[in-house]
Amino acid sequence: MKIRDIVNRDLVTLTNCEHEPIHIPGKIQPHGFLLGITQDWKIDFCTENVAVYFDISHIQMLGKDFVTIFGSIAQEEILAYIKGDEVQDAFPLEIELLGKLFQINIHVSDGIFVLEAELLFADREKLADAYKQTIQFVSQMNKTKSLKDLCALVAKGTREITGYDRVMIYRFDEQYNGEVFAEDCREDLEPFLGLHYPHTDIPAQARELYIRNQLRLIVDINYEPVPIYTVDDKEGKNLDLSLSILRSTSPIHVEYLKNIGVGATLTISLIHHGKLWGLIACHHYSEKNISPEIRLAAKLQGQFITSQIDIRQSNDEYISAQNTILALEQLNALDLPILQKSLETIIAAPQLLEICNAAGVSIISRNKVYKNGQTPNDEQIFSLIEKIASKNITEIFSTNKISDYFPEFAKDENFAGIIYHSLGNSDHIIWFRPETISEIHWGGDPEKSIVKDSNGLHPRNSFNIWKQIVNNQSNVWRSYEINAAAQYAHTLQNQLILIMLSEEEEKYRNQSEVLKETNSELENINWISTHDLQEPLRKIQLITSKMLSELDVISTESISNSLERVSKSANRMSGLLEDILKYTRIKNNRDALDSVDLNEVLQSVLKEMNESITENNAVIEYENLPEVHAITFLMKQLFTNIIQNSLKYGSPERNTKIKITASQEPVIISNLFKVYCHWVRFSDNGIGFEQQYEKSIFKIFTRLHPQEQYTGSGIGLALCKKIMQAIGGDIYAQGKPGEGTDIIIYFPCDPKDTLLPL
């Protein structure tokens, strides 16, 4: 029978060190021996050191029946322990083999029963002692609140139970770089707490083994590996030791531990949601072994951490999350009008930053940017939105390092982290965080975790603290912050939809009003064309007909009077036609609005009307008028018609006096969907009117007095109404019979942002 060892002698290079086959080293640590037994109980694998424990060599054991070497009683005890296909991993089997007491761990590897035997501890710790310490620990654990406090307690408790010189709780980040999150060590040792280690210190295949085998022990770092031998009966025969307790460690890892002066280690995996969250790493600076009971107690310490990670992290975040929830509630409770201007209230609310602890925020709606806090400029914001769209990101995007996705923004200190939400219809909201420059302390240069020299590959041998400055990133967005931002983005999107629907409703309502008003105007124009225009035409026809029939007897004086009457009727008809033309030409044209100084308009109108004002012995008093959004020539028509109206309806009992006043500063005057900034009031001491006719006087061709008493077309104030509607403003009248009339006009703050009846 031919036998051979299965030692893996493949060289590790810079290109394959991340894939070093550490699960099949073909050798073990020497503080125990290993047997590989087939399903028919033949010894198929055996370590070279069995001769240390028995008066029989590995060569003599290989290929033999287990019973032949160790007897049937030992076989029956092992079978009872295994219980069919189940393998016990809580406590090893205590068994006598050839007159010596051993503790045996058993697992199955590719159909082979792997027996790993260690001599039973002569002076071992009792399970009761470990149990007592565990009970004490649980009592203390319940007093901790944060995850960091719990890990510190576990580090202290594990060191008390195991007796190692240093116990560290090692936590991984998303890239599996490690941080010493908690530590308990001898007072004379330099602390490692807070140090970071690169992911290459624990490569991917090692992390995979830590998930499969949650407890790893190195009793003596200076051990000489013991080879495993097998019956050479097929090519490529090997033994997977992923679950092995005695498995020999990678030579690179051994050298790494030697470089930091470690003599023995115990490593316990911390598994959370199926991933390697961290490790309990125990270091001793001399040779050290511990009993199965202590190993189990230490492993239980790891279970305490992993069972509490979600609870403790939630508790750590609870206070901050509560503040976020409160800010979100306050933001949602804002009493907002269904107007685009409500965005100004929203962006100014401090809670909009507080819901995700951002430094700045911007809302982009209708190609306008609303900003608060520390934000990029408008050009950068639009550029950022374009870049996000180019990545086919249509709804949500968050990062604490924008330069990873868009390098062109790397140098902008105003923002390194963002939470972006699309609000539909080309609307967006973005929260910003500035660059947070941080200093990370590494246990040695992370770029030199593996070095190469003439003798091959080696782990770094310098573990002096190496400082790294991290730029171009902000603080990490927490999940509750991202969730709160998402919740409010949804609320804001609904607000914008309501605004759009409200505007559409108002638009259709206004269009309906316009249509109704237009129909009324058409009826009035039809009326005046059939009545008011017909009346002077009939007079002209009657007078000219009479003149023609009486040519022989009519006197020169009579002809002159008749022609004068014809001229008056024709002039009245011409005036009516001219007023109708003016009225129909005025259209809504807010795009043409400009800044207009009403003082200049008033001076121009007073100059043109000087003759009429003098003829009526009228006095006009006025104060400084504001600049408004309007159209200059329409303002001249407006002022002219209002003053003419006051002159026409002056009281016969007193001289006409007109007083013009105005708001000196912008003021907000709200009325449903109407929002105004300035007002101007024309007050006269004329005949006045009953207030019940306030709306009637602004209708086309409507007169409160007969034509014989007060001449005119009845278009003047209707023309004023239409002028104010055209610029997005409004006009009202207040009257008292016998005392006078007040005409008040209102000008819009910004017609493009207000909802006004057309």
C-alpha positions in Angstrom: 0.0 0.0 0.0 1.4 3.4 -1.0 0.9 6.5 1.2 1.6 10.2 0.7 1.1 13.5 2.4 -1.4 16.0 1.2 0.5 19.1 2.1 -0.3 22.0 -0.2 3.0 23.4 -1.5 1.7 25.8 -4.1 3.6 29.1 -4.0 1.7 32.2 -3.1 2.3 35.2 -5.4 1.1 38.7 -5.5 -1.5 37.7 -8.1 -3.0 34.8 -6.1 -2.5 35.7 -2.5 -6.2 36.8 -2.3 -7.1 33.3 -3.4 -4.6 31.3 -1.2 -6.2 27.8 -0.7 -6.1 28.1 3.1 -8.9 25.6 3.5 -6.7 22.7 2.2 -3.3 23.2 3.8 -2.8 19.5 4.3 -1.4 20.0 7.8 -2.5 20.8 11.3 -1.2 22.4 14.5 0.7 20.0 16.7 -1.4 20.3 20.0 -3.6 17.4 18.7 -3.8 14.8 16.0 -6.3 14.2 13.2 -7.9 11.1 11.7 -10.0 10.9 8.6 -12.4 7.9 8.7 -14.5 6.6 5.8 -18.1 5.6 6.1 -17.0 2.0 6.5 -14.7 3.0 9.3 -11.4 2.7 7.6 -8.6 5.2 8.6 -8.1 7.1 5.3 -6.3 10.2 6.6 -3.9 10.4 9.5 -1.4 13.1 10.8 2.2 12.2 11.2 2.2 13.0 15.0 0.0 10.1 16.1 3.3 8.4 17.2 3.6 11.2 19.8 0.5 10.0 21.5 0.5 6.2 20.8 3.1 3.4 20.2 2.0 3.3 16.6 2.9 5.3 13.5 0.7 6.9 10.9 1.9 4.4 8.4 0.7 1.6 10.5 -2.7 3.2 11.0 -3.5 4.2 7.4 -5.9 1.8 5.6 -6.7 -0.1 8.8 -10.2 -0.5 10.4 -10.8 1.9 13.3 -11.8 -1.0 15.5 -8.5 -2.8 14.8 -6.5 0.1 16.1 -8.7 1.6 18.9 -11.2 -1.2 19.7 -15.0 -1.6 19.4 -15.8 0.3 22.6 -14.3 3.5 21.3 -16.1 3.1 18.0 -19.5 2.6 19.9 -18.9 5.8 21.9 -18.1 7.8 18.8 -21.2 6.4 17.1 -23.4 7.3 20.0 -21.9 10.8 20.0 -22.5 11.3 16.4 -26.1 10.1 16.6 -26.4 9.0 13.1 -25.7 12.0 10.7 -25.7 14.6 13.5 -22.4 16.0 14.7 -22.2 17.7 18.2 -20.3 21.0 18.2 -21.2 22.3 21.6 -19.0 20.0 23.7 -16.3 17.7 22.4 -16.5 14.0 23.1 -14.4 12.9 26.2 -13.1 9.5 25.3 -10.3 7.1 26.3 -8.1 5.9 23.4 -5.4 3.3 24.0 -5.3 4.2 27.7 -5.2 8.0 27.3 -8.0 10.5 27.9 -8.8 12.8 24.9 -11.4 15.4 23.9 -12.5 14.9 20.3 -14.2 17.3 17.9 -15.9 15.6 15.0 -17.2 17.0 11.7 -17.9 15.6 8.2 -15.9 16.8 5.2 -16.9 15.4 1.8 -18.2 12.2 3.3 -15.2 11.7 5.6 -15.6 11.8 9.4 -12.8 14.1 10.6 -11.8 13.3 14.2 -9.6 16.0 15.9 -8.2 14.8 19.2 -6.5 16.8 22.0 -5.4 15.5 25.3 -7.9 16.2 28.1 -6.9 19.1 30.2 -5.4 17.9 33.5 -6.2 21.2 35.3 -9.1 22.5 33.3 -11.6 25.1 34.2 -14.9 23.8 35.3 -18.1 24.4 33.3 -19.7 25.7 36.5 -17.1 28.5 36.7 -17.7 29.5 33.1 -21.5 29.4 33.7 -21.1 31.7 36.8 -19.1 34.2 34.9 -21.6 34.1 32.0 -24.5 34.8 34.4 -22.7 37.8 35.8 -22.0 39.1 32.3 -25.6 38.8 31.3 -26.6 40.8 34.4 -24.1 43.6 33.5 -25.0 43.4 29.8 -28.6 44.4 30.5 -27.3 47.7 32.1 -25.6 48.8 28.8 -27.5 50.9 26.3 -25.2 51.5 23.3 -23.6 48.9 21.0 -20.2 50.4 21.9 -20.8 49.9 25.6 -21.9 46.3 25.0 -18.8 45.6 23.0 -16.5 47.1 25.6 -18.3 44.9 28.2 -17.8 41.8 26.0 -14.1 42.6 25.5 -13.7 42.8 29.3 -15.8 39.7 30.0 -14.0 37.6 27.4 -10.6 38.5 28.8 -11.7 37.6 32.3 -13.1 34.3 31.1 -10.2 33.3 28.8 -7.2 35.0 30.5 -5.8 36.4 27.2 -3.5 39.4 27.4 -5.6 41.4 24.9 -9.1 41.1 23.7 -10.4 43.3 20.8 -13.8 43.6 19.2 -13.0 44.1 15.6 -15.7 45.7 13.4 -15.7 45.7 9.6 -17.0 48.4 7.3 -18.6 47.9 3.9 -15.2 47.2 2.2 -14.2 44.9 5.1 -11.6 47.3 6.4 -11.5 46.7 10.1 -11.6 49.0 13.2 -10.8 48.1 16.8 -14.2 49.1 18.1 -13.6 47.9 21.7 -10.7 46.6 23.7 -9.5 45.3 27.0 -5.8 44.6 27.6 -3.0 44.4 30.1 -2.1 47.8 31.5 1.4 47.6 30.3 0.4 47.0 26.6 0.0 49.8 24.1 -3.8 50.0 23.3 -5.0 49.4 19.7 -8.5 50.9 20.3 -9.6 53.0 17.4 -7.0 51.8 15.0 -8.0 50.7 11.5 -6.7 47.8 9.4 -7.1 47.3 5.7 -9.3 44.6 4.2 -6.1 42.8 2.9 -5.2 41.9 6.5 -8.1 39.4 6.4 -8.6 38.4 2.7 -11.8 37.2 1.2 -11.1 33.5 1.6 -10.2 33.9 5.3 -13.5 35.8 5.8 -15.4 33.0 4.2 -13.8 30.5 6.6 -14.6 32.7 9.6 -18.3 32.4 8.5 -18.1 28.6 8.2 -16.0 28.0 11.3 -16.8 30.5 14.0 -14.0 29.6 16.5 -10.3 29.5 15.5 -7.4 28.8 17.9 -3.7 29.1 17.5 -2.0 27.7 20.7 1.6 28.5 19.8 2.5 30.8 16.9 5.9 29.2 16.7 4.5 25.7 16.0 5.8 23.3 13.5 3.0 22.2 11.2 2.2 18.5 11.2 1.5 17.0 7.7 -1.5 14.9 7.0 -1.0 11.5 5.2 -3.4 9.4 3.2 -3.6 6.2 1.2 -2.5 7.1 -2.3 -5.4 5.4 -4.1 -6.6 8.2 -6.4 -5.2 11.3 -8.1 -5.8 14.7 -6.4 -7.0 13.3 -3.2 -7.3 16.0 -0.5 -9.2 16.9 2.7 -11.1 20.1 3.2 -10.3 21.5 6.6 -12.7 24.5 6.6 -14.4 23.3 9.8 -11.3 22.0 11.4 -10.2 23.1 14.9 -6.6 22.1 14.4 -6.2 23.3 10.8 -2.8 24.9 10.2 -2.8 28.6 9.5 -1.6 30.4 6.4 2.2 31.1 6.6 1.6 34.7 5.7 -0.9 35.1 8.6 1.6 33.4 11.0 4.3 35.8 9.9 1.9 38.7 10.3 1.2 37.6 13.9 4.9 37.2 14.6 5.5 40.7 13.3 3.2 42.2 16.0 4.7 40.0 18.7 1.7 37.7 19.3 2.3 34.2 20.8 -1.2 32.7 20.7 -4.6 33.7 19.4 -8.3 32.9 19.8 -10.7 34.3 17.1 -14.5 34.2 17.4 -16.6 35.2 14.4 -19.4 37.7 14.8 -22.1 36.8 12.2 -24.9 39.2 11.6 -27.6 38.6 9.0 -25.4 36.0 7.3 -22.5 38.4 6.9 -19.2 38.7 8.8 -19.9 41.8 11.0 -16.7 41.5 13.0 -14.5 39.4 15.2 -13.6 38.9 18.8 -9.8 38.8 18.4 -7.9 37.5 21.5 -4.1 37.9 21.6 -1.6 36.4 24.1 2.0 37.2 24.1 3.1 33.6 24.9 1.9 30.1 24.2 -1.7 29.5 25.5 -4.4 26.9 25.2 -7.9 26.9 26.8 -10.4 24.1 27.6 -13.5 23.3 25.6 -15.7 24.9 28.3 -13.8 28.2 28.1 -13.9 28.0 24.3 -17.7 27.6 24.5 -18.1 30.4 27.0 -16.0 32.7 24.8 -18.1 31.7 21.8 -21.2 32.6 23.8 -19.8 36.1 24.3 -19.8 36.5 20.5 -23.5 35.4 20.5 -24.3 38.1 23.0 -23.0 40.8 20.6 -24.6 39.4 17.4 -27.9 39.0 19.1 -27.9 42.6 20.2 -26.5 44.4 17.2 -29.8 45.4 15.7 -31.3 46.4 19.1 -28.2 48.4 20.2 -27.7 50.1 16.8 -31.4 51.0 16.9 -31.0 52.3 20.4 -27.9 54.3 19.4 -29.9 55.9 16.5 -33.1 56.3 18.6 -32.5 59.8 19.9 -31.4 61.1 16.5 -34.2 59.3 14.8 -36.7 60.8 17.3 -35.5 64.3 16.4 -35.8 63.5 12.7 -39.4 62.2 13.2 -40.3 65.3 15.2 -38.9 67.6 12.4 -40.8 65.6 9.8 -44.1 65.9 11.8 -43.6 69.7 12.2 -42.8 70.0 8.5 -46.0 68.0 7.5 -48.0 70.1 9.9 -47.2 73.4 8.1 -50.4 75.2 7.0 -49.5 75.8 3.4 -51.7 77.4 0.7 -52.1 75.5 -2.5 -49.8 78.0 -4.3 -46.4 77.8 -5.9 -45.3 80.4 -3.4 -45.8 77.8 -0.6 -42.3 76.5 -1.7 -40.8 79.7 -0.2 -42.3 78.8 3.1 -41.2 75.2 2.8 -37.6 76.0 1.9 -37.3 78.5 4.7 -38.4 75.9 7.3 -35.5 74.7 9.5 -37.1 71.3 9.8 -36.4 70.7 6.1 -32.7 70.5 7.0 -33.3 68.7 10.3 -35.2 65.7 8.9 -32.0 64.3 7.5 -29.4 66.5 9.3 -28.3 68.2 6.1 -26.3 71.4 5.8 -28.3 72.6 2.8 -31.3 71.9 0.6 -32.7 73.0 -2.7 -36.0 72.5 -4.4 -36.1 72.9 -8.1 -39.6 73.5 -9.5 -40.6 75.0 -12.9 -36.9 75.7 -13.7 -36.6 77.9 -10.6 -34.3 77.0 -7.6 -35.3 77.5 -4.0 -32.4 77.2 -1.6 -31.6 77.2 2.1 -28.4 76.6 4.0 -25.0 75.5 2.4 -25.7 74.6 -1.2 -24.0 74.8 -4.6 -24.9 77.7 -6.9 -27.8 77.4 -9.4 -25.6 76.5 -12.3 -24.0 73.6 -10.3 -27.4 72.4 -9.2 -28.7 72.2 -12.7 -25.5 70.5 -13.8 -25.8 68.0 -11.0 -29.4 67.1 -12.1 -28.2 66.6 -15.7 -25.4 64.3 -14.5 -27.8 62.3 -12.4 -30.2 61.9 -15.3 -27.3 60.8 -17.5 -26.9 57.8 -15.1 -30.5 56.9 -15.7 -31.4 57.6 -12.1 -35.0 58.5 -12.2 -36.2 58.7 -8.6 -33.8 58.3 -5.7 -30.0 58.6 -5.3 -27.9 59.1 -2.2 -24.1 59.1 -1.5 -21.7 60.5 1.0 -19.0 60.7 -1.8 -20.3 62.4 -4.9 -16.9 62.3 -6.5 -17.2 58.5 -6.8 -20.0 59.0 -9.3 -19.2 62.5 -10.7 -15.5 63.3 -10.4 -16.1 66.8 -11.8 -17.6 67.8 -8.4 -14.6 66.5 -6.3 -13.2 69.9 -5.6 -16.4 71.5 -4.4 -16.3 71.8 -0.7 -19.9 72.9 -0.5 -21.2 69.4 -1.1 -19.7 66.0 -0.9 -22.8 64.1 0.0 -26.3 64.3 -1.4 -29.8 62.8 -1.1 -31.6 63.3 -4.4 -35.3 62.7 -5.1 -37.2 63.3 -8.4 -40.6 64.9 -7.8 -41.9 64.4 -11.3 -42.6 67.0 -14.0 -38.9 68.1 -14.0 -39.2 69.0 -10.3 -36.5 67.8 -7.8 -35.3 68.1 -4.2 -31.7 67.7 -3.1 -30.2 67.7 0.4 -26.5 68.5 0.7 -23.7 67.8 3.2 -20.3 69.4 2.9 -17.0 67.7 2.8 -15.9 66.3 6.2 -12.2 66.0 6.3 -11.3 63.1 8.6 -8.2 61.5 10.0 -8.0 57.7 10.1 -5.3 56.0 12.2 -4.2 52.8 10.6 -2.1 50.0 12.2 0.6 50.5 9.6 0.4 51.7 6.0 -2.7 50.1 4.4 -1.0 50.3 1.0 1.8 48.0 2.2 -0.2 45.1 3.8 1.7 42.6 1.6 5.3 43.3 0.6 7.6 41.4 -1.8 11.3 40.9 -1.5 14.0 38.5 -2.7 12.7 35.9 -0.4 9.0 36.0 -1.5 5.8 37.5 -0.1 5.5 38.8 3.4 3.0 40.7 5.5 4.1 44.2 6.6 6.4 44.3 9.6 5.8 47.9 10.6 2.7 48.5 12.7 3.5 52.1 13.6 0.4 54.3 13.6 -0.1 55.6 10.0 -2.4 58.6 9.6 -4.6 59.0 6.5 -6.5 62.1 5.6 -9.8 61.4 3.9 -11.2 64.1 1.6 -14.1 64.5 -0.8 -16.7 62.8 1.4 -19.3 63.8 3.9 -20.6 62.1 7.0 -22.5 58.9 6.1 -26.3 59.3 5.6 -28.1 57.1 8.2 -30.9 54.9 7.1 -33.5 56.9 9.2 -32.3 60.1 7.5 -32.6 58.6 4.0 -36.1 57.3 5.0 -37.2 60.7 6.4 -36.0 62.4 3.2 -38.0 59.9 1.1 -41.1 60.4 3.2 -41.0 64.2 2.8 -40.1 64.0 -0.9 -43.4 62.0 -1.3 -45.3 64.7 0.7 -43.7 67.5 -1.4 -44.5 65.7 -4.6 -48.2 65.6 -3.5 -48.1 69.3 -2.7 -46.8 70.1 -6.1 -49.5 68.0 -7.7 -52.1 69.8 -5.7 -50.7 73.1 -6.8 -50.7 72.0 -10.4 -54.3 70.8 -10.1 -55.4 73.9 -8.3 -53.8 76.1 -11.0 -55.5 74.1 -13.7 -58.8 74.4 -11.9 -58.3 78.1 -11.5 -57.2 78.4 -15.1 -60.4 76.7 -16.3 -62.5 78.8 -13.8 -60.9 82.0 -15.2 -61.4 80.8 -18.7 -65.0 80.2 -17.9 -65.2 83.7 -16.4 -63.5 85.2 -19.4 -66.0 83.4 -21.7 -68.9 84.6 -19.6 -67.6 88.1 -19.6 -66.9 88.0 -23.3 -70.4 86.8 -24.0 -71.7 89.6 -21.8 -69.5 92.1 -23.7 -70.8 90.7 -27.0 -74.4 91.1 -25.8 -73.6 94.7 -24.7 -71.9 95.5 -28.0 -74.9 94.0 -29.8 -77.2 96.2 -27.6 -75.3 99.4 -28.3 -75.0 98.6 -32.0 -78.8 98.2 -32.1 -79.7 101.0 -29.6 -77.1 103.5 -28.7 -75.6 103.7 -32.2 -79.0 103.5 -33.8 -80.3 106.5 -31.9 -77.8 109.1 -33.3 -78.1 107.5 -36.7 -81.9 107.9 -36.6 -81.5 111.5 -35.6 -79.1 112.1 -38.6 -81.6 110.4 -40.9 -84.5 112.4 -39.5 -82.8 115.8 -39.7 -81.4 115.3 -43.2 -84.8 114.0 -44.5 -86.6 117.0 -43.1 -84.0 119.3 -44.5 -84.4 117.8 -48.0 -88.2 118.1 -47.9 -88.1 121.7 -46.8 -85.3 123.1 -49.0 -87.6 125.8 -50.5 -88.8 127.3 -47.2 -85.9 126.5 -44.8 -83.9 129.4 -43.5 -80.1 129.7 -43.3 -80.3 129.7 -39.5 -82.4 126.6 -39.4 -80.0 124.8 -41.7 -77.1 125.8 -39.4 -78.9 124.4 -36.3 -79.8 121.2 -38.1 -76.2 120.6 -39.3 -75.0 121.3 -35.8 -77.3 118.6 -34.4 -76.1 116.2 -37.2 -72.5 116.9 -36.2 -73.2 116.2 -32.6 -74.9 112.9 -33.3 -72.1 111.9 -35.7 -69.5 112.8 -33.1 -71.3 110.8 -30.5 -71.4 107.8 -32.8 -67.6 108.2 -33.5 -66.8 108.4 -29.8 -68.8 105.2 -29.1 -67.0 103.4 -31.9 -63.6 104.6 -30.7 -64.3 103.5 -27.1 -65.5 100.1 -28.3 -62.3 99.7 -30.4 -60.1 100.6 -27.3 -61.9 98.1 -25.1 -61.7 95.2 -27.5 -58.0 95.8 -28.2 -56.9 95.3 -24.5 -55.7 91.8 -24.1 -54.0 89.9 -21.3 -50.3 90.4 -22.0 -48.4 89.8 -18.7 -45.2 88.8 -20.6 -44.9 92.4 -21.7 -44.9 93.8 -18.1 -42.1 96.1 -17.1 -41.2 98.2 -14.1 -43.3 101.4 -14.4 -42.9 104.6 -12.3 -46.4 105.7 -11.6 -45.2 109.2 -10.7 -44.1 109.7 -14.3 -47.4 108.4 -15.6 -49.4 110.8 -13.4 -47.3 113.8 -14.4 -47.9 112.9 -18.1 -51.6 112.5 -17.6 -52.0 115.8 -15.6 -50.2 117.6 -18.3 -52.4 116.3 -21.1 -55.6 116.9 -19.0 -54.6 120.4 -17.8 -57.3 122.1 -19.9 -60.1 119.9 -18.7 -58.9 120.2 -15.0 -58.8 124.0 -15.3 -62.3 124.2 -17.0 -63.8 122.2 -14.1 -62.0 124.3 -11.4 -60.7 121.0 -10.1 -57.9 120.5 -7.5 -55.8 117.4 -7.6 -53.6 116.4 -4.6 -51.2 113.5 -4.8 -48.4 111.9 -2.9 -45.4 109.8 -4.0 -46.5 106.8 -6.0 -44.7 103.4 -6.2 -43.0 101.5 -9.1 -45.1 98.6 -10.2 -45.2 95.8 -12.7 -47.3 97.2 -15.6 -47.4 98.6 -19.1 -46.9 102.3 -19.4 -49.4 103.3 -22.1 -52.1 101.3 -20.3 -51.4 103.1 -17.1 -51.9 106.4 -18.8 -55.2 105.2 -20.2 -56.1 104.0 -16.7 -55.3 107.2 -14.9 -56.9 109.3 -17.6 -60.2 107.4 -17.4 -60.3 107.5 -13.6 -59.7 111.3 -13.4 -62.1 112.0 -16.3 -64.7 109.9 -14.4 -64.2 112.1 -11.2 -64.4 115.3 -13.3 -67.6 114.1 -15.1 -69.4 113.1 -11.9 -68.4 116.1 -9.8 -70.9 117.7 -7.4 -72.6 120.9 -8.6 -72.5 122.1 -5.0 -68.7 122.3 -4.7 -65.5 122.4 -6.7 -64.1 119.0 -7.6 -61.2 117.8 -5.5 -59.3 114.6 -6.3 -56.8 113.1 -3.8 -54.4 110.4 -4.9 -52.7 108.2 -2.2 -50.7 105.0 -2.3 -48.8 102.4 -0.3 -45.2 103.6 0.2 -43.7 100.2 0.7 -44.6 96.8 -0.7 -47.4 95.2 1.3 -49.0 91.7 0.9 -52.7 91.8 0.4 -54.2 88.4 0.0 -57.7 87.5 -1.2 -58.3 83.8 -2.0 -55.8 83.2 -4.9 -55.1 86.9 -5.4 -51.8 88.3 -4.0 -51.0 92.0 -4.4 -48.1 94.2 -3.3 -49.1 97.8 -4.0 -52.3 99.9 -4.0 -53.2 103.3 -5.3 -56.4 105.2 -4.2 -58.2 107.9 -6.2 -60.7 109.7 -3.8 -63.1 112.5 -5.1 -65.8 114.6 -3.5 -68.3 114.1 -6.4 -71.9 112.8 -6.4 -70.9 109.3 -5.3 -73.1 106.2 -5.8 -74.9 103.5 -3.9 -72.5 100.7 -2.9 -74.9 98.1 -4.2 -73.9 99.2 -7.7 -70.2 98.7 -7.1 -69.9 95.8 -9.6 -72.3 97.3 -12.1 -70.2 100.4 -12.8 -67.3 98.3 -14.1 -69.5 96.6 -16.7 -69.3 97.8 -20.3 -71.9 100.3 -21.4 -73.5 100.4 -17.9 -74.6 103.8 -16.7 -76.2 104.8 -13.4 -77.5 108.1 -14.9 -79.4 109.0 -18.1 -77.5 110.1 -21.2 -79.2 113.5 -21.1 -77.8 114.1 -17.6 -74.2 112.8 -18.0 -72.8 112.2 -21.5 -70.5 109.3 -22.4 -70.4 105.8 -23.7 -70.3 104.0 -20.3 -67.1 102.3 -21.2 -64.7 104.3 -19.0 -64.6 102.2 -15.8 -65.1 99.0 -17.8 -62.0 99.9 -19.7 -60.1 100.5 -16.3 -61.3 97.1 -15.1 -60.0 95.4 -18.2 -56.6 97.2 -18.0 -56.0 96.0 -14.4 -57.0 92.4 -15.3 -54.6 92.6 -18.2 -51.6 93.2 -15.9 -52.7 90.7 -13.2 -54.1 93.3 -10.8 -57.6 94.4 -9.8 -59.8 97.5 -9.2 -62.6 98.2 -6.8 -64.9 101.2 -6.1 -66.4 102.5 -2.8 -69.1 105.2 -2.9 -71.3 107.3 -0.7 -74.2 109.2 -2.4 -73.6 112.9 -2.2 -70.1 112.5 -0.7 -67.9 111.1 -3.3 -66.2 108.0 -4.7 -63.0 106.1 -4.0 -61.4 104.0 -6.8 -58.7 101.6 -5.5 -56.3 99.8 -7.8 -54.1 96.9 -6.8 -50.8 95.9 -8.5 -49.3 92.4 -8.4 -46.0 91.5 -6.7 -45.0 89.2 -9.5 -47.8 88.3 -11.9 -46.0 85.1 -13.1 -46.2 83.6 -9.6 -49.7 84.6 -8.7 -53.1 83.0 -9.6 -55.3 85.9 -10.7 -58.6 86.0 -12.6 -57.9 87.0 -16.2 
